[in-house]
Amino acid sequence: MKVGAFEEDICAPIKVSPPPDIGGDSATDGEELFVPPLNFAMVDNGVFRSGFPDSANFCFLRSLGLRSIIYLCPEPYPETNNEFLKVNGIRLFQFHIEKCKEPFVNIPEETIREALNVVLDVNNHPLLIHCRRGKHRTGCLVGCLRKMQRWYLSSIFDEYQRFAGVKARVSDQRFIERFDVSSSKR
């Protein structure tokens, strides 16, 4: 597969017709639509979060000018995603964090610290943090970042719960609450 062909395929314009009850808008006819990944949001200047991006999200991700992606799952990164990173000069930082089902699996604190060091290094910005759904592992990393930013715990938990929804885990929130920011680099 040629790299140039790959790049053209992943950013072909996506045309969507308006619903029948809404007339067409000539301002949007033929324009490219950028589709953000599940649970996408801005965390801070140059720092974004989301669920796992797929090829439908590549044009949107390219528009962010990403330098780095932090992937928080142990599974190998798919070849299509690796090719996208290669074509766009994006560095992948993978931190193997297993799914954390309550109550017996602990989040590895040292791994979170290593990931935070990547987030805090502005040479890696703009960067995207993601796991599978952008809820638990991503939520823990962002929650620990918020602690370093001196957010109130109630605000950190509100943000965590906004992304985790009904799947919010007490164990994740307990991890964030107990995370010691005094030994982290800043």
N, C-alpha and C positions, 0 to 999 in steps of 0.2 A: 504494500500500500504506500503510495506516495504521500509525503507530509502535506504538500500543497492541496492534493485532492481531499485529504482528511479535513483540512481546515475549511475548505469550501463546503463540504457536506454538513459539517456541524453548525454552520452559521447561515444556512440557506434561510431566507426570510420565511416566517411563518405567517400565513395569511388567515385571518379569522373573519368570517362574515358576521355582521351584527345580527342579533335576533330579529325575526321578521317584524315585530311590532316597533322596532326602533330603526329609523331610516339610516342609510349609509352616511358616513361622515367622510367627505372627500379629503379631510386633513389626515385621516388615518388609513385610507385605502392604499394598499401596497407597502405600507411601512412595516419594518421588522418589529416583532414583539420579543421582548426579553422576559424570560420566565425564571423567576428566582427559585431556588431550592426550597423544599418544605421547611417551615420554621425559620426562614431567613430574617435576620434583623441586624442592625448596626449596634455594636457593643460600645465602641469608642471610636475616636478618629483613627481610621486605618485598620480597625478590627471589626470583623463581622462573624456571625454565627449562623449555622443552619443544620438541617438534616443532610443526608448523603446526596450530593449532586449527581445527576445523570446527564446524558448527552443533551436532553432538552434544555438544560440549564447552562450549557457551555457559553453561549453568546452573552448571557447575563453576566456570568463570572468574568468573561473577558472584559466586559465594560468596566469592571471594578479595578482593572490594572493590577491584579494580585501578584505579589512576589512569592507568597508562601501559603501553604495549606497545612493546618494541623489536623491530623486524622487520629481519632481517639479509640479506634477499634483494633482488635488483634488480627482480623481477617486481612488477607492481601488486598492491596488496592487493585481494582479492575484494570485490565490492559487498556481499555478505551479511555479511562480517566488518566492513566499514566501517559498515554500518547498526547492527550490534551495538555497536561502539565509540561511535557517535553516541548511541544510546539510553541507554547506560550512562555517558556522560561520560568515556570513556577516551581519552587522548591517544595518538596513534601517532607513534613516532619510527622512520623508515625509514632504514637505512644500506645502501647498495647494495654488497654484497660478492658478487662472482661466485663460482660454484663453483670450488673450488681443487683441480684435479686435478694430481697430481705430474707432473713436477717443475718445470714452467715457469711456473705462475701463482702470483704472490705475494699474500699477504694484505695489504691496504692498512693499514699501521700507523697512519696518521693517522685513518682511519675507525674503527679500534678505539679509539683515544684519544678520539674524539668520542663514541662509544657509551659508553665508560667514564665520561665526564663526566655522561652522563644517568643511568647506574646509580648513581653516587656522590652524586647530588643527591637527598636524602631527600624533597624536595618531589614527586618523581616516584613515590614508593613508595606502596603496593605496585605492583610492576611485574613484567611477564613478558618474558623474553628468548626469542625463538624464531627459527628459520630453517625450512628445509623439514622435516628429520627430527630436529632438536635434537642433532645430533652434532658436525659439524665447525666451522661458523661459530660456533654457540652455544658449542661447546667451547673455541674459541680465545678468545672474549670472556671466558668464565668463567675460563679458565686465566690470562688476564692479570689479571683481578680477584684471583684467588688469589695471584698474585705480589705484587700491591699489599698483600694481607693478610698477606704474609710467610710463606706456606705453603712447606714444603719442596718442591722440584721433583718428587721421587718421588711425593709425595702428589697434586700437581697432575696428573701423568701418570696416576696410578691413577684419579683421577676422570674425566679425559678418556677413558681407555680403557674405563671402565665404561659410558659412553654411546655411544662410537663402536664398541665391540665389535671384530669382525673387520675392520671398515672403518677402523680407526685409521690415521692418516696420519703418517708420520715428519715430513713438511713442516710439519704443524700443530704438532707437539710442538717442532720446531726453532724455529718462529716464537715460541711461548710462551717457550721457553728464552732466546731472544735479545731478547725484549721488554724495553725499558729503562723501568723504573718510576720512575726518578729524575726524569724530565721530565713525569710525569703529576701532575695536580692531586689532592690528597687532603685 
